[in-house]
């Protein structure tokens, strides 16, 4: 297959988000014999990069520290450029299929240009760019909101009456087609949005897509978008980089690890409260924290640790990806206390592959992975007392620890290894070409 990959960021110019996953999938598809061209933003560059397997040409708007353009004139310039570049790339590369990853910060009008191009398109959805990002898109919001400020409403009406909107729909689309002049289910006021039913929005169509978790798919459905037909393909990991032996029942559990982005939603303070509650009952216990994040939150965490004189250390961070395999092997258990609807996290899978027992909060994509008492232990997010009980459970019940560690490792090695997941993605892409052939024929 000739595949055009469309995404907002691509390494080495990245923001530490799902761009690494996109790169892994692209490289695996190339290894499997597919020709893949990447079109992404010029984030991190002073000029466009063209003429290579990765073209960095698109403009970001209001994301990853790029300024937000929201007025008609400035936004129109971005939209015209991005849509023109997409049409130009499709014409030059002639892809069999377009594989779309995160569009956070990118023009959502590109969705309509893809439909107009009539190229088979598959969306790989691993964050909230559909469920939340489309509603915030400044271009589509300017044209489709139901309660615009007076000045914007007058300007919009003038452009519509003059036929300018119809002209723009060919170069920087403002809607899926005529008849969708306003979209209250997406760009309405709070009262209108409160009435939106799952899978009810018809102004956006995603014929072929898959999500990284059931949690993210359900959140997108609740936001009103018609995605109930979507598949769920959980991300995989390079298990060979992590696999290690499960420690025997005779080995004590003393060294706990947290590996996460250090933000308020990470739940690190909850984990510290839990560790404080059990530290005196587990002589010689310690907790390591590995990750980067918000400086003010990190200061708050450090203050909590210092005031209580807890045996907690911050591990130095140089390269998150390269350092983690060895770090997992130096610890006895992983705590993943996230407190937000995280679509999916690799850390529990990596720790399981490494042979560690995992304690994780029952939230977001974790719910897809966790089977309490079988492959991990789980707790209610934000409940430090409940987490403390789980930590003591691991310490005091060696048979349970070995069972969840063994089961977790075997499940990750069989179901979440990179090769198995790539088989699913490749099959879905091939099936999408068949689907498009049927509806086009």
C-alpha positions in Angstrom: 0.0 0.0 0.0 1.0 3.6 -0.6 0.1 5.3 2.7 0.0 9.0 3.5 0.4 9.6 7.2 -1.1 12.9 8.4 -0.2 13.9 11.9 0.5 17.1 14.0 4.0 16.2 15.3 6.6 13.7 14.3 10.0 12.9 16.0 12.6 14.2 16.5 10.5 17.4 16.7 7.9 16.3 19.2 6.2 17.3 22.4 6.5 13.9 24.2 2.9 12.9 23.2 1.5 10.3 20.9 4.0 11.3 18.1 6.4 8.5 19.2 3.6 6.0 18.7 2.9 7.3 15.2 6.6 7.0 14.4 6.7 3.4 15.6 3.7 2.5 13.4 5.1 4.2 10.4 8.4 2.5 10.7 6.8 -0.9 11.2 4.6 -0.4 8.1 7.7 0.5 6.1 9.4 -2.7 7.4 6.4 -4.7 6.2 6.9 -3.4 2.7 4.5 -0.5 2.6 5.5 2.9 1.1 4.7 5.6 3.7 4.9 9.3 3.3 4.5 11.5 6.4 2.9 15.0 6.3 3.3 16.8 9.5 3.8 20.3 11.0 7.0 22.3 10.9 7.0 22.4 14.7 10.6 22.9 15.9 11.8 24.2 12.6 12.3 27.6 11.1 11.6 26.5 7.6 9.6 23.8 5.8 11.2 20.4 5.2 10.3 19.0 1.9 11.5 16.2 -0.5 11.9 13.5 2.1 9.8 10.6 3.5 8.8 13.1 6.2 7.6 16.5 5.0 7.3 19.1 7.7 5.1 21.9 6.2 1.8 22.3 8.1 1.1 25.1 10.5 -0.1 24.5 14.1 -2.5 26.9 15.7 -2.8 27.4 19.5 -1.1 24.2 20.5 2.4 23.2 21.8 3.3 26.8 22.5 2.2 28.0 19.1 0.2 31.2 19.3 -3.6 31.0 18.8 -5.1 32.8 15.7 -8.8 33.1 16.1 -9.9 36.0 14.0 -11.2 35.5 10.5 -8.2 36.9 8.5 -5.4 35.2 10.4 -7.2 31.9 10.7 -8.1 31.9 7.0 -4.4 32.2 6.1 -3.6 29.1 8.1 -6.5 27.2 6.8 -5.8 28.0 3.1 -2.1 27.0 3.5 -2.8 23.7 5.4 -5.5 22.6 3.1 -3.6 23.6 0.0 -0.6 21.6 1.2 -2.7 18.5 1.9 -4.2 18.6 -1.6 -0.8 19.2 -3.1 0.7 16.2 -1.2 -2.2 13.9 -2.2 -1.9 14.9 -5.8 1.9 14.3 -5.8 2.0 11.1 -3.8 -1.2 9.5 -5.0 -1.8 7.4 -1.9 -4.0 4.4 -1.7 -5.0 5.4 1.8 -4.5 8.3 4.2 -3.7 7.3 7.8 -4.6 10.1 10.2 -3.1 10.4 13.7 -3.5 13.2 16.2 -4.8 16.5 14.8 -4.4 18.5 17.9 -3.4 22.0 16.9 -4.0 21.2 13.2 -6.8 22.6 11.0 -9.9 20.4 11.5 -11.1 21.5 8.1 -8.6 19.0 6.8 -11.2 16.4 7.6 -13.5 17.9 4.9 -10.6 18.2 2.4 -10.0 14.5 2.9 -13.6 13.7 2.1 -13.6 15.9 -1.0 -10.4 14.1 -2.2 -12.3 10.8 -2.0 -9.2 9.0 -0.8 -9.8 6.0 1.6 -9.0 7.4 5.1 -8.4 5.7 8.4 -8.2 7.6 11.7 -6.0 6.3 14.5 -7.4 8.0 17.6 -5.3 8.0 20.8 -6.3 11.4 22.4 -9.3 13.7 22.7 -8.8 15.6 19.4 -12.2 14.5 18.2 -14.2 14.5 21.4 -12.8 17.9 22.6 -10.6 19.4 19.9 -13.1 19.8 17.1 -15.3 22.0 19.3 -12.3 24.3 20.0 -11.2 24.6 16.4 -11.2 28.4 15.7 -12.0 28.2 12.0 -14.9 25.8 12.2 -16.2 27.5 15.3 -16.2 30.9 13.6 -18.4 29.6 10.8 -20.6 27.2 12.6 -21.3 28.5 16.1 -24.9 29.3 16.8 -24.4 32.3 19.0 -21.6 34.4 17.6 -20.7 37.9 18.9 -22.5 40.6 16.9 -19.5 41.7 14.9 -18.5 38.2 13.9 -22.1 37.4 13.1 -22.4 40.3 10.7 -19.1 39.5 9.0 -20.1 35.9 8.6 -23.5 36.8 7.2 -21.8 39.2 4.7 -19.4 36.5 3.5 -22.2 34.0 3.2 -24.5 36.3 1.1 -21.6 37.2 -1.2 -20.9 33.5 -1.9 -17.5 33.7 -0.3 -18.3 30.7 2.0 -19.1 28.5 -1.0 -15.8 29.4 -2.6 -13.9 28.7 0.6 -15.5 25.3 0.9 -13.4 24.3 -2.1 -10.0 25.6 -0.7 -10.4 25.8 3.1 -13.7 24.0 3.9 -16.0 25.5 6.5 -18.5 22.5 6.7 -19.0 19.0 5.4 -21.5 20.2 2.7 -24.2 22.8 2.2 -27.0 22.5 4.7 -24.7 22.5 7.7 -24.6 26.3 8.1 -24.7 26.0 11.9 -23.9 23.0 14.1 -25.4 23.5 17.5 -24.5 20.0 18.6 -20.8 21.0 18.4 -20.6 24.8 18.4 -23.7 25.6 20.5 -24.0 27.2 23.9 -23.9 25.2 27.1 -27.6 24.5 27.0 -27.5 23.2 23.5 -24.4 21.1 24.2 -26.1 19.6 27.3 -28.8 18.2 25.0 -26.4 16.4 22.7 -27.1 12.6 22.5 -24.4 10.0 21.9 -23.6 9.3 18.2 -26.0 12.1 17.1 -23.7 14.6 15.2 -24.0 14.2 11.5 -21.8 17.2 10.5 -18.6 15.1 10.8 -18.1 11.6 9.4 -15.5 9.1 10.3 -16.2 6.0 8.2 -13.1 4.0 9.3 -11.4 4.6 12.6 -10.1 2.8 15.6 -9.4 4.0 19.2 -6.7 3.1 21.6 -9.2 2.2 24.3 -12.9 1.7 25.0 -12.7 4.6 27.4 -11.7 7.0 24.7 -14.2 5.6 22.2 -17.1 6.0 24.8 -16.0 9.6 25.6 -16.1 10.4 21.9 -19.6 8.9 21.6 -20.8 10.8 24.6 -19.5 14.0 23.0 -22.0 13.3 20.2 -19.8 12.1 17.4 -20.9 9.1 15.4 -18.1 6.6 16.2 -20.1 3.6 17.6 -18.9 1.6 14.6 -15.2 2.1 15.4 -12.8 -0.6 16.4 -10.6 -0.6 19.5 -6.9 -1.6 18.9 -4.9 -1.3 22.1 -1.4 0.0 21.6 1.5 -2.4 21.9 5.1 -2.1 23.2 8.4 -3.5 22.1 8.3 -6.3 24.7 11.8 -7.5 24.0 13.2 -4.2 25.5 11.4 -4.8 28.8 11.0 -8.5 29.5 12.5 -9.7 32.8 12.1 -12.4 35.3 9.3 -12.3 37.8 10.8 -12.2 41.3 10.2 -15.2 43.5 7.8 -15.2 46.4 10.8 -15.1 48.8 11.9 -11.7 47.5 10.4 -8.9 49.6 8.5 -6.0 48.2 10.2 -2.8 49.4 11.1 -0.7 46.4 8.1 1.0 44.8 8.2 3.0 41.6 6.1 5.7 40.0 7.0 6.6 36.4 4.7 9.3 35.0 4.4 12.9 33.8 4.4 14.9 36.9 1.2 17.0 36.8 -1.6 17.5 39.2 -3.7 14.8 37.4 -0.9 12.2 37.8 -2.0 11.2 41.3 1.6 11.3 42.7 0.5 13.1 45.9 -2.2 10.4 46.5 0.6 7.8 46.1 2.8 9.7 48.6 0.0 9.8 51.1 -0.5 6.0 50.7 3.3 5.4 51.0 3.4 7.5 54.2 0.6 5.4 55.6 2.4 2.1 55.1 6.1 3.1 55.4 6.3 2.3 59.1 4.8 -1.1 58.5 7.3 -2.0 55.8 10.8 -1.5 57.2 13.4 -0.5 54.6 10.7 0.5 52.1 11.4 3.3 49.5 9.6 5.0 46.7 11.2 6.3 43.5 9.7 8.9 41.2 10.7 9.1 37.5 9.4 11.7 35.2 9.2 15.3 34.2 6.4 17.8 34.4 4.9 20.9 35.9 7.5 22.8 38.0 5.0 24.1 40.5 3.5 20.6 41.1 7.0 19.1 41.4 7.8 21.7 44.1 4.6 20.8 45.9 5.5 17.1 45.8 9.1 17.8 47.0 7.7 19.9 49.9 5.4 17.1 50.9 8.3 14.6 50.9 10.6 16.9 52.9 8.1 17.9 55.6 7.4 14.2 56.3 11.0 13.0 55.8 9.8 10.2 53.6 12.4 7.8 51.9 11.5 9.0 48.5 13.9 9.9 45.7 13.5 11.6 42.3 15.4 9.6 39.7 17.4 11.7 37.2 15.8 11.9 33.8 17.9 12.0 30.7 16.0 9.9 28.2 12.6 8.6 29.2 12.4 5.8 26.7 16.0 4.4 27.0 16.2 4.6 30.8 12.9 3.0 31.8 13.7 -0.7 31.0 16.6 -0.8 33.5 14.7 1.3 36.1 11.8 -1.2 36.1 14.2 -4.1 36.8 15.6 -2.2 39.9 12.2 -2.0 41.6 9.8 -4.4 43.1 6.4 -2.9 42.2 4.9 -0.2 40.1 2.2 2.3 41.2 0.3 4.1 38.4 -2.0 6.4 40.3 -3.4 8.6 37.5 -6.5 10.6 38.3 -7.7 11.7 34.9 -9.4 9.9 32.0 -6.1 9.0 30.4 -6.9 7.4 27.1 -4.1 4.8 27.5 -0.8 4.4 29.3 2.2 2.4 28.2 3.8 2.4 31.7 1.7 -0.4 33.2 2.3 -2.6 30.2 6.0 -1.9 30.3 6.2 -2.7 34.0 4.1 -5.9 33.5 6.5 -7.0 30.7 9.4 -6.4 33.1 7.9 -8.8 35.6 6.7 -6.2 38.1 3.3 -6.4 39.9 1.3 -3.3 39.1 -1.1 -1.3 41.2 -3.1 1.2 39.1 -6.1 3.4 39.4 -9.4 2.3 37.8 -9.7 5.2 35.3 -9.5 5.8 31.6 -7.6 3.2 29.5 -6.5 1.4 32.6 -9.9 -0.2 32.8 -9.2 -1.9 29.5 -6.0 -3.6 30.9 -6.7 -4.2 34.6 -8.2 -7.3 35.9 -8.1 -6.9 39.7 -6.5 -9.8 41.5 -5.6 -11.5 38.2 -3.0 -9.4 36.2 -2.8 -6.4 38.6 -4.3 -4.7 41.6 -6.6 -1.7 41.2 -7.9 1.1 43.4 -10.3 4.0 43.2 -8.4 7.1 41.8 -7.6 9.7 44.5 -8.3 7.3 47.4 -4.9 7.0 49.2 -6.3 4.8 52.0 -7.5 2.2 49.4 -4.1 2.4 47.6 -2.3 1.9 50.9 -4.3 -1.3 51.4 -3.3 -2.5 48.0 0.4 -1.8 48.7 0.3 -3.7 51.9 -1.5 -6.6 50.1 1.5 -6.9 47.8 3.9 -6.8 50.6 2.1 -9.3 52.9 0.8 -11.8 50.2 3.7 -13.1 48.2 1.5 -15.6 46.4 -0.8 -12.9 45.2 2.2 -10.8 44.0 3.7 -13.6 42.0 0.3 -14.5 40.5 -0.5 -11.0 39.2 3.1 -10.5 38.1 3.1 -13.8 36.1 -0.3 -13.3 34.6 0.4 -9.6 33.8 3.6 -10.5 32.0 2.1 -13.4 30.0 -0.8 -11.2 28.9 1.4 -8.4 27.8 3.8 -10.7 25.9 1.0 -12.4 24.1 -1.6 -9.6 23.5 0.3 -6.3 23.7 3.5 -7.1 21.9 4.3 -4.7 19.0 4.1 -7.4 16.3 0.6 -8.6 17.3 -0.7 -5.0 17.5 0.8 -4.2 14.1 -0.9 -7.2 12.6 -4.2 -5.7 13.8 -3.5 -2.3 12.4 -2.3 -3.6 9.1 -5.3 -5.8 8.7 -7.6 -2.9 9.6 -5.9 -0.7 6.9 -6.3 -3.5 4.3 -10.0 -4.0 5.3 -10.5 -0.3 4.9 -9.4 -0.4 1.3 -11.9 -3.2 0.7 -14.6 -1.2 2.5 -14.0 1.9 0.3 -13.9 -0.3 -2.8 -17.4 -1.6 -1.9 -19.0 1.8 -1.2 -17.3 3.3 -4.3 -18.3 0.5 -6.6 
